[in-house]
Amino acid sequence: MLKPLPEHMDDTGSYPDPISLVEYPHPALRKRARPVTVFDQRLRGFCARMFAVMEAEKGVGLAAPQVGVPARIFITDHLRRKDAPGAGDPRIWINPRIEQPEGETSYEEGCLSFPGMYSKVMRHNRFVIHWQDVDGAERSQRLDVEAGDFLGIVVQHELDHLDGKLFVDHLSPAQLTLLRRRLREMEADYRKATGKTGAPLRR
């Protein structure tokens, strides 16, 4: 059952509690997220709640817009395994940006906001990502997908969410044809639950 959420993070840095995943075509998925400027306990608590949602949904990444919050935050745990709870590499990425992109690589992706849908997406092969941690400290890392850095795929997917871009936006018309029926079903479900059209794909 769909649970549309209020899309808010007020200027004082308050975050909603509780939170839950929003799915296509919820309009929060199309909003460009705002930079985080306050690094405090409220931010840490929100990130902890995001991890709880990601784990419940069995994902390896989750962006704040996916829980209805327009903040430039995403979390990842690219080493997370269903058969090894607690093991992994959980990370928080705040105000991230990519520099020095090189090459292209194709990788099959899915998205928690598009359950059951998968398709190959073209991504940068190598790049440097800069971000702040939950305390506001500046960090950077070079990632090379070709050399085995699956994290490089995850962060590019999640960074798109912060700009209101979805993995289906990268797909060719032929790829979209394979997903069109399910997309229309989700659009119909959203209209039935909310009485609104949301933000459906326009191609």
Helices and strands as residue ranges (DSSP letters): G 27-30, H 41-56, E 61-63, G 64-67, E 73-76, E 91-111, E 114-132, E 138-144, H 150-162, G 167-170, H 173-194
